[in-house]
């Protein structure tokens, strides 16, 4: 004869509410209008992984002051 037992379940805790609300993150506004650079100029001619592309595009944005921050 097999006896089934119920699994013990921990009582759910209520989520703690933040005491002060922070303003929502609005992100960046980046404007590439009127740019004459090519993809090869920004990334180079060799294949690169996506993580390296992200680093290079942000370096380009910061060096050219294309963001609103």
N, CA, C and O atoms as a CHARMM CRD file, in Angstrom:
* protein
*
  276
    1    1 UNK  N      0.83300  -1.16700   0.00000 PROA 1      0.00000
    2    1 UNK  CA     0.00000   0.00000   0.00000 PROA 1      0.00000
    3    1 UNK  C      0.89200   1.24900   0.00000 PROA 1      0.00000
    4    1 UNK  O      1.80200   1.36200   0.82100 PROA 1      0.00000
    5    2 UNK  N      0.63000   2.17900  -0.91500 PROA 2      0.00000
    6    2 UNK  CA     1.41800   3.40100  -1.05600 PROA 2      0.00000
    7    2 UNK  C      0.65800   4.56200  -0.41200 PROA 2      0.00000
    8    2 UNK  O     -0.51900   4.78500  -0.69600 PROA 2      0.00000
    9    3 UNK  N      1.34400   5.28500   0.44800 PROA 3      0.00000
   10    3 UNK  CA     0.72100   6.42800   1.11900 PROA 3      0.00000
   11    3 UNK  C      1.28800   7.71000   0.50400 PROA 3      0.00000
   12    3 UNK  O      2.50200   7.91800   0.50100 PROA 3      0.00000
   13    4 UNK  N      0.41800   8.55300  -0.00600 PROA 4      0.00000
   14    4 UNK  CA     0.86000   9.82000  -0.58800 PROA 4      0.00000
   15    4 UNK  C      0.80700  10.89700   0.48500 PROA 4      0.00000
   16    4 UNK  O     -0.15100  11.00600   1.25100 PROA 4      0.00000
   17    5 UNK  N      1.88000  11.69100   0.51000 PROA 5      0.00000
   18    5 UNK  CA     1.90500  12.80100   1.46600 PROA 5      0.00000
   19    5 UNK  C      1.92500  14.11400   0.69000 PROA 5      0.00000
   20    5 UNK  O      2.47700  14.18900  -0.40800 PROA 5      0.00000
   21    6 UNK  N      1.33400  15.11800   1.25800 PROA 6      0.00000
   22    6 UNK  CA     1.33000  16.42900   0.61800 PROA 6      0.00000
   23    6 UNK  C      2.66300  17.11600   0.87900 PROA 6      0.00000
   24    6 UNK  O      3.24800  16.98900   1.95500 PROA 6      0.00000
   25    7 UNK  N      3.12800  17.84400  -0.12700 PROA 7      0.00000
   26    7 UNK  CA     4.35500  18.61400   0.03000 PROA 7      0.00000
   27    7 UNK  C      4.06800  19.84200   0.87100 PROA 7      0.00000
   28    7 UNK  O      3.00300  20.45000   0.75700 PROA 7      0.00000
   29    8 UNK  N      5.01500  20.20000   1.71000 PROA 8      0.00000
   30    8 UNK  CA     4.85300  21.40100   2.51500 PROA 8      0.00000
   31    8 UNK  C      5.12800  22.61800   1.64100 PROA 8      0.00000
   32    8 UNK  O      6.13700  22.68500   0.93900 PROA 8      0.00000
   33    9 UNK  N      4.22100  23.56400   1.69800 PROA 9      0.00000
   34    9 UNK  CA     4.36100  24.77600   0.91200 PROA 9      0.00000
   35    9 UNK  C      4.54600  25.95100   1.86700 PROA 9      0.00000
   36    9 UNK  O      3.76100  26.13800   2.79700 PROA 9      0.00000
   37   10 UNK  N      5.59900  26.74300   1.62500 PROA 10     0.00000
   38   10 UNK  CA     5.85400  27.90000   2.48300 PROA 10     0.00000
   39   10 UNK  C      4.79000  28.95600   2.21700 PROA 10     0.00000
   40   10 UNK  O      4.37800  29.13800   1.07200 PROA 10     0.00000
   41   11 UNK  N      4.34400  29.64800   3.24700 PROA 11     0.00000
   42   11 UNK  CA     3.34800  30.70700   3.03500 PROA 11     0.00000
   43   11 UNK  C      3.94500  31.82900   2.19900 PROA 11     0.00000
   44   11 UNK  O      5.12000  32.16700   2.34500 PROA 11     0.00000
   45   12 UNK  N      3.13100  32.40000   1.32600 PROA 12     0.00000
   46   12 UNK  CA     3.61100  33.46800   0.44900 PROA 12     0.00000
   47   12 UNK  C      3.76400  34.75500   1.23600 PROA 12     0.00000
   48   12 UNK  O      2.91200  35.12600   2.04300 PROA 12     0.00000
   49   13 UNK  N      4.88100  35.42500   0.97200 PROA 13     0.00000
   50   13 UNK  CA     5.13100  36.69700   1.64100 PROA 13     0.00000
   51   13 UNK  C      4.63900  37.82300   0.75200 PROA 13     0.00000
   52   13 UNK  O      4.70400  37.73100  -0.47300 PROA 13     0.00000
   53   14 UNK  N      4.15000  38.88200   1.37000 PROA 14     0.00000
   54   14 UNK  CA     3.70200  40.04700   0.61300 PROA 14     0.00000
   55   14 UNK  C      4.92900  40.80900   0.13100 PROA 14     0.00000
   56   14 UNK  O      5.92300  40.92700   0.84700 PROA 14     0.00000
   57   15 UNK  N      4.84900  41.31800  -1.07600 PROA 15     0.00000
   58   15 UNK  CA     5.96000  42.07400  -1.63900 PROA 15     0.00000
   59   15 UNK  C      6.06700  43.41800  -0.92100 PROA 15     0.00000
   60   15 UNK  O      5.06300  44.08300  -0.66600 PROA 15     0.00000
   61   16 UNK  N      7.27900  43.79500  -0.60700 PROA 16     0.00000
   62   16 UNK  CA     7.50000  45.06700   0.07100 PROA 16     0.00000
   63   16 UNK  C      7.35100  46.20100  -0.93600 PROA 16     0.00000
   64   16 UNK  O      7.91600  46.15200  -2.02800 PROA 16     0.00000
   65   17 UNK  N      6.59700  47.20700  -0.56600 PROA 17     0.00000
   66   17 UNK  CA     6.40300  48.35900  -1.45900 PROA 17     0.00000
   67   17 UNK  C      7.55400  49.33700  -1.25200 PROA 17     0.00000
   68   17 UNK  O      7.99700  49.55600  -0.12400 PROA 17     0.00000
   69   18 UNK  N      8.04100  49.93300  -2.36100 PROA 18     0.00000
   70   18 UNK  CA     9.10000  50.92900  -2.19300 PROA 18     0.00000
   71   18 UNK  C      8.54900  52.16000  -1.46300 PROA 18     0.00000
   72   18 UNK  O      7.40200  52.55800  -1.66500 PROA 18     0.00000
   73   19 UNK  N      9.38000  52.74100  -0.62500 PROA 19     0.00000
   74   19 UNK  CA     8.94000  53.88600   0.16700 PROA 19     0.00000
   75   19 UNK  C      8.82000  55.14700  -0.67000 PROA 19     0.00000
   76   19 UNK  O      7.92500  55.95900  -0.43700 PROA 19     0.00000
   77   20 UNK  N      9.70500  55.32300  -1.63600 PROA 20     0.00000
   78   20 UNK  CA     9.62700  56.49500  -2.49500 PROA 20     0.00000
   79   20 UNK  C      9.66900  56.04600  -3.95100 PROA 20     0.00000
   80   20 UNK  O     10.41700  55.14100  -4.32100 PROA 20     0.00000
   81   21 UNK  N      8.86500  56.68700  -4.74900 PROA 21     0.00000
   82   21 UNK  CA     8.82900  56.32600  -6.17600 PROA 21     0.00000
   83   21 UNK  C      9.89300  57.10400  -6.92800 PROA 21     0.00000
   84   21 UNK  O     10.00000  58.32300  -6.79900 PROA 21     0.00000
   85   22 UNK  N     10.67000  56.39000  -7.70500 PROA 22     0.00000
   86   22 UNK  CA    11.66700  57.01700  -8.55300 PROA 22     0.00000
   87   22 UNK  C     11.02800  57.32800  -9.89600 PROA 22     0.00000
   88   22 UNK  O     10.10800  56.62500 -10.31400 PROA 22     0.00000
   89   23 UNK  N     11.49100  58.35400 -10.57600 PROA 23     0.00000
   90   23 UNK  CA    10.94700  58.61100 -11.91200 PROA 23     0.00000
   91   23 UNK  C     11.34000  57.47700 -12.86500 PROA 23     0.00000
   92   23 UNK  O     12.40200  56.87100 -12.72000 PROA 23     0.00000
   93   24 UNK  N     10.48800  57.20500 -13.81800 PROA 24     0.00000
   94   24 UNK  CA    10.74000  56.12400 -14.77000 PROA 24     0.00000
   95   24 UNK  C     11.92900  56.47000 -15.64500 PROA 24     0.00000
   96   24 UNK  O     12.15400  57.63100 -15.98900 PROA 24     0.00000
   97   25 UNK  N     12.69600  55.42900 -16.00400 PROA 25     0.00000
   98   25 UNK  CA    13.84700  55.62100 -16.88200 PROA 25     0.00000
   99   25 UNK  C     13.33500  55.88200 -18.28300 PROA 25     0.00000
  100   25 UNK  O     12.59400  55.06800 -18.83500 PROA 25     0.00000
  101   26 UNK  N     13.71400  56.99100 -18.85700 PROA 26     0.00000
  102   26 UNK  CA    13.21400  57.38400 -20.17100 PROA 26     0.00000
  103   26 UNK  C     14.08400  56.93300 -21.32500 PROA 26     0.00000
  104   26 UNK  O     13.65500  57.01800 -22.47600 PROA 26     0.00000
  105   27 UNK  N     15.27800  56.46000 -21.06400 PROA 27     0.00000
  106   27 UNK  CA    16.15400  56.01200 -22.14400 PROA 27     0.00000
  107   27 UNK  C     16.88700  57.16300 -22.80000 PROA 27     0.00000
  108   27 UNK  O     16.91200  58.27800 -22.27800 PROA 27     0.00000
  109   28 UNK  N     17.47100  56.89200 -23.92400 PROA 28     0.00000
  110   28 UNK  CA    18.24300  57.86600 -24.66300 PROA 28     0.00000
  111   28 UNK  C     17.51900  58.23000 -25.94200 PROA 28     0.00000
  112   28 UNK  O     16.82500  57.40100 -26.53100 PROA 28     0.00000
  113   29 UNK  N     17.67900  59.45300 -26.36200 PROA 29     0.00000
  114   29 UNK  CA    17.22500  59.87100 -27.68800 PROA 29     0.00000
  115   29 UNK  C     18.48800  60.05500 -28.51900 PROA 29     0.00000
  116   29 UNK  O     19.29000  60.95100 -28.25500 PROA 29     0.00000
  117   30 UNK  N     18.65800  59.20900 -29.51100 PROA 30     0.00000
  118   30 UNK  CA    19.85300  59.24000 -30.34400 PROA 30     0.00000
  119   30 UNK  C     19.43900  59.61900 -31.75100 PROA 30     0.00000
  120   30 UNK  O     18.50400  59.04100 -32.30500 PROA 30     0.00000
  121   31 UNK  N     20.13400  60.59200 -32.33300 PROA 31     0.00000
  122   31 UNK  CA    19.77900  61.09200 -33.65100 PROA 31     0.00000
  123   31 UNK  C     20.92400  60.83500 -34.62200 PROA 31     0.00000
  124   31 UNK  O     22.01700  61.37700 -34.46100 PROA 31     0.00000
  125   32 UNK  N     20.66700  59.99900 -35.63800 PROA 32     0.00000
  126   32 UNK  CA    21.66800  59.70000 -36.65600 PROA 32     0.00000
  127   32 UNK  C     21.39200  60.45700 -37.95300 PROA 32     0.00000
  128   32 UNK  O     22.04900  60.20000 -38.96100 PROA 32     0.00000
  129   33 UNK  N     20.44400  61.37300 -37.94800 PROA 33     0.00000
  130   33 UNK  CA    20.06400  62.09100 -39.17500 PROA 33     0.00000
  131   33 UNK  C     21.23400  62.92400 -39.69000 PROA 33     0.00000
  132   33 UNK  O     21.91600  63.60300 -38.92300 PROA 33     0.00000
  133   34 UNK  N     21.44800  62.86100 -40.97500 PROA 34     0.00000
  134   34 UNK  CA    22.48200  63.66000 -41.61200 PROA 34     0.00000
  135   34 UNK  C     23.89500  63.12900 -41.46600 PROA 34     0.00000
  136   34 UNK  O     24.84400  63.82800 -41.82300 PROA 34     0.00000
  137   35 UNK  N     24.06800  61.92800 -40.95900 PROA 35     0.00000
  138   35 UNK  CA    25.40300  61.35300 -40.78600 PROA 35     0.00000
  139   35 UNK  C     25.88400  60.78800 -42.11900 PROA 35     0.00000
  140   35 UNK  O     25.09600  60.22800 -42.88100 PROA 35     0.00000
  141   36 UNK  N     27.16300  60.93300 -42.39600 PROA 36     0.00000
  142   36 UNK  CA    27.72300  60.41700 -43.64700 PROA 36     0.00000
  143   36 UNK  C     28.62900  59.21000 -43.43200 PROA 36     0.00000
  144   36 UNK  O     29.14300  58.64100 -44.39500 PROA 36     0.00000
  145   37 UNK  N     28.83100  58.81100 -42.16400 PROA 37     0.00000
  146   37 UNK  CA    29.70000  57.67200 -41.88900 PROA 37     0.00000
  147   37 UNK  C     29.05600  56.37700 -42.38100 PROA 37     0.00000
  148   37 UNK  O     27.83500  56.22400 -42.35400 PROA 37     0.00000
  149   38 UNK  N     29.89400  55.45800 -42.82600 PROA 38     0.00000
  150   38 UNK  CA    29.41300  54.15400 -43.26200 PROA 38     0.00000
  151   38 UNK  C     29.54000  53.16400 -42.11200 PROA 38     0.00000
  152   38 UNK  O     30.16600  53.45400 -41.09300 PROA 38     0.00000
  153   39 UNK  N     28.94900  52.00800 -42.28600 PROA 39     0.00000
  154   39 UNK  CA    29.04600  50.96100 -41.26800 PROA 39     0.00000
  155   39 UNK  C     30.50000  50.52300 -41.10500 PROA 39     0.00000
  156   39 UNK  O     30.94100  50.23000 -39.99300 PROA 39     0.00000
  157   40 UNK  N     31.24500  50.47700 -42.21200 PROA 40     0.00000
  158   40 UNK  CA    32.65300  50.09100 -42.13400 PROA 40     0.00000
  159   40 UNK  C     33.44300  51.11100 -41.31600 PROA 40     0.00000
  160   40 UNK  O     34.38300  50.74200 -40.61200 PROA 40     0.00000
  161   41 UNK  N     33.07400  52.38100 -41.40200 PROA 41     0.00000
  162   41 UNK  CA    33.76600  53.41100 -40.63600 PROA 41     0.00000
  163   41 UNK  C     33.54900  53.20400 -39.13500 PROA 41     0.00000
  164   41 UNK  O     34.47200  53.39700 -38.34400 PROA 41     0.00000
  165   42 UNK  N     32.34100  52.81600 -38.74300 PROA 42     0.00000
  166   42 UNK  CA    32.01800  52.64800 -37.33100 PROA 42     0.00000
  167   42 UNK  C     32.53400  51.31000 -36.79700 PROA 42     0.00000
  168   42 UNK  O     33.15500  51.27000 -35.73500 PROA 42     0.00000
  169   43 UNK  N     32.28300  50.21100 -37.52500 PROA 43     0.00000
  170   43 UNK  CA    32.58700  48.87500 -37.03000 PROA 43     0.00000
  171   43 UNK  C     33.88500  48.28900 -37.56400 PROA 43     0.00000
  172   43 UNK  O     34.42800  47.37000 -36.95100 PROA 43     0.00000
  173   44 UNK  N     34.39200  48.77500 -38.65900 PROA 44     0.00000
  174   44 UNK  CA    35.55600  48.17000 -39.28600 PROA 44     0.00000
  175   44 UNK  C     35.10800  47.15400 -40.32600 PROA 44     0.00000
  176   44 UNK  O     33.91300  46.89500 -40.46900 PROA 44     0.00000
  177   45 UNK  N     36.06100  46.57700 -41.05400 PROA 45     0.00000
  178   45 UNK  CA    35.70700  45.66200 -42.14100 PROA 45     0.00000
  179   45 UNK  C     35.68100  44.20000 -41.73000 PROA 45     0.00000
  180   45 UNK  O     35.11900  43.37400 -42.45000 PROA 45     0.00000
  181   46 UNK  N     36.27200  43.85800 -40.59100 PROA 46     0.00000
  182   46 UNK  CA    36.30100  42.46100 -40.14400 PROA 46     0.00000
  183   46 UNK  C     35.00000  42.11000 -39.42500 PROA 46     0.00000
  184   46 UNK  O     34.39100  42.97300 -38.79400 PROA 46     0.00000
  185   47 UNK  N     34.57000  40.85000 -39.51500 PROA 47     0.00000
  186   47 UNK  CA    33.38600  40.43500 -38.74600 PROA 47     0.00000
  187   47 UNK  C     33.67000  40.50900 -37.24300 PROA 47     0.00000
  188   47 UNK  O     34.74500  40.12300 -36.78300 PROA 47     0.00000
  189   48 UNK  N     32.69800  41.00700 -36.49300 PROA 48     0.00000
  190   48 UNK  CA    32.84500  41.11500 -35.04200 PROA 48     0.00000
  191   48 UNK  C     31.57700  40.59400 -34.37900 PROA 48     0.00000
  192   48 UNK  O     30.51100  40.61100 -34.99400 PROA 48     0.00000
  193   49 UNK  N     31.67400  40.13000 -33.13200 PROA 49     0.00000
  194   49 UNK  CA    30.48100  39.62800 -32.42600 PROA 49     0.00000
  195   49 UNK  C     29.56100  40.78700 -32.01700 PROA 49     0.00000
  196   49 UNK  O     30.00000  41.93500 -31.94500 PROA 49     0.00000
  197   50 UNK  N     28.29200  40.48300 -31.75300 PROA 50     0.00000
  198   50 UNK  CA    27.33400  41.53000 -31.37500 PROA 50     0.00000
  199   50 UNK  C     27.74800  42.33500 -30.14600 PROA 50     0.00000
  200   50 UNK  O     27.46700  43.53200 -30.07500 PROA 50     0.00000
  201   51 UNK  N     28.40300  41.70700 -29.18600 PROA 51     0.00000
  202   51 UNK  CA    28.82300  42.44900 -27.99300 PROA 51     0.00000
  203   51 UNK  C     29.84200  43.53000 -28.35000 PROA 51     0.00000
  204   51 UNK  O     29.82300  44.62400 -27.78600 PROA 51     0.00000
  205   52 UNK  N     30.72200  43.21500 -29.28100 PROA 52     0.00000
  206   52 UNK  CA    31.71100  44.20200 -29.71700 PROA 52     0.00000
  207   52 UNK  C     31.04600  45.30900 -30.53800 PROA 52     0.00000
  208   52 UNK  O     31.47300  46.46200 -30.48400 PROA 52     0.00000
  209   53 UNK  N     30.00000  44.96000 -31.30200 PROA 53     0.00000
  210   53 UNK  CA    29.25500  45.97600 -32.05700 PROA 53     0.00000
  211   53 UNK  C     28.63200  46.98900 -31.10700 PROA 53     0.00000
  212   53 UNK  O     28.66900  48.19500 -31.35200 PROA 53     0.00000
  213   54 UNK  N     28.06000  46.48400 -30.02200 PROA 54     0.00000
  214   54 UNK  CA    27.42400  47.37000 -29.04400 PROA 54     0.00000
  215   54 UNK  C     28.45100  48.32500 -28.45200 PROA 54     0.00000
  216   54 UNK  O     28.18100  49.51900 -28.32400 PROA 54     0.00000
  217   55 UNK  N     29.60700  47.82500 -28.09600 PROA 55     0.00000
  218   55 UNK  CA    30.65700  48.66600 -27.52700 PROA 55     0.00000
  219   55 UNK  C     31.09300  49.73600 -28.52200 PROA 55     0.00000
  220   55 UNK  O     31.28200  50.89500 -28.15100 PROA 55     0.00000
  221   56 UNK  N     31.25100  49.34600 -29.78600 PROA 56     0.00000
  222   56 UNK  CA    31.72500  50.29400 -30.79600 PROA 56     0.00000
  223   56 UNK  C     30.66400  51.34400 -31.13100 PROA 56     0.00000
  224   56 UNK  O     30.99500  52.51000 -31.34400 PROA 56     0.00000
  225   57 UNK  N     29.39200  50.94000 -31.17900 PROA 57     0.00000
  226   57 UNK  CA    28.35100  51.91500 -31.51200 PROA 57     0.00000
  227   57 UNK  C     28.21400  52.93700 -30.39600 PROA 57     0.00000
  228   57 UNK  O     28.02600  54.12200 -30.67000 PROA 57     0.00000
  229   58 UNK  N     28.30400  52.49600 -29.12200 PROA 58     0.00000
  230   58 UNK  CA    28.22000  53.45100 -28.02000 PROA 58     0.00000
  231   58 UNK  C     29.43700  54.35400 -27.96800 PROA 58     0.00000
  232   58 UNK  O     29.31100  55.53300 -27.63700 PROA 58     0.00000
  233   59 UNK  N     30.61100  53.83400 -28.28500 PROA 59     0.00000
  234   59 UNK  CA    31.81400  54.67300 -28.35000 PROA 59     0.00000
  235   59 UNK  C     31.64600  55.73700 -29.43100 PROA 59     0.00000
  236   59 UNK  O     32.04400  56.88600 -29.23800 PROA 59     0.00000
  237   60 UNK  N     31.05500  55.35900 -30.57500 PROA 60     0.00000
  238   60 UNK  CA    30.81400  56.30500 -31.66600 PROA 60     0.00000
  239   60 UNK  C     29.79800  57.36200 -31.25500 PROA 60     0.00000
  240   60 UNK  O     29.99900  58.54900 -31.51200 PROA 60     0.00000
  241   61 UNK  N     28.70700  56.93900 -30.61700 PROA 61     0.00000
  242   61 UNK  CA    27.66500  57.87600 -30.18300 PROA 61     0.00000
  243   61 UNK  C     28.24000  58.88800 -29.19900 PROA 61     0.00000
  244   61 UNK  O     27.95500  60.08200 -29.29600 PROA 61     0.00000
  245   62 UNK  N     29.04400  58.41900 -28.25600 PROA 62     0.00000
  246   62 UNK  CA    29.62100  59.32600 -27.26300 PROA 62     0.00000
  247   62 UNK  C     30.66400  60.24800 -27.86500 PROA 62     0.00000
  248   62 UNK  O     30.73600  61.41900 -27.49400 PROA 62     0.00000
  249   63 UNK  N     31.47500  59.74300 -28.78900 PROA 63     0.00000
  250   63 UNK  CA    32.51300  60.58100 -29.38100 PROA 63     0.00000
  251   63 UNK  C     31.94500  61.65200 -30.30100 PROA 63     0.00000
  252   63 UNK  O     32.53500  62.72300 -30.44200 PROA 63     0.00000
  253   64 UNK  N     30.80900  61.37500 -30.92400 PROA 64     0.00000
  254   64 UNK  CA    30.16800  62.32000 -31.83700 PROA 64     0.00000
  255   64 UNK  C     29.06900  63.13900 -31.17000 PROA 64     0.00000
  256   64 UNK  O     28.45200  63.98200 -31.82200 PROA 64     0.00000
  257   65 UNK  N     28.81100  62.90700 -29.88000 PROA 65     0.00000
  258   65 UNK  CA    27.78300  63.63300 -29.11800 PROA 65     0.00000
  259   65 UNK  C     26.42100  63.53500 -29.78000 PROA 65     0.00000
  260   65 UNK  O     25.76200  64.54800 -30.01700 PROA 65     0.00000
  261   66 UNK  N     25.99500  62.29400 -30.08100 PROA 66     0.00000
  262   66 UNK  CA    24.72600  62.09100 -30.76700 PROA 66     0.00000
  263   66 UNK  C     23.55700  61.83500 -29.81900 PROA 66     0.00000
  264   66 UNK  O     22.41000  61.80000 -30.26500 PROA 66     0.00000
  265   67 UNK  N     23.81500  61.65700 -28.53100 PROA 67     0.00000
  266   67 UNK  CA    22.72600  61.38900 -27.59500 PROA 67     0.00000
  267   67 UNK  C     22.32800  62.66500 -26.87500 PROA 67     0.00000
  268   67 UNK  O     23.03000  63.67500 -26.92700 PROA 67     0.00000
  269   68 UNK  N     21.18900  62.59700 -26.20400 PROA 68     0.00000
  270   68 UNK  CA    20.70800  63.77500 -25.48900 PROA 68     0.00000
  271   68 UNK  C     21.26700  63.85900 -24.07300 PROA 68     0.00000
  272   68 UNK  O     20.83700  64.71300 -23.29800 PROA 68     0.00000
  273   69 UNK  N     22.20600  63.00100 -23.71900 PROA 69     0.00000
  274   69 UNK  CA    22.77500  63.01800 -22.37100 PROA 69     0.00000
  275   69 UNK  C     24.23800  63.30700 -22.39800 PROA 69     0.00000
  276   69 UNK  O     24.87700  63.35900 -21.34700 PROA 69     0.00000
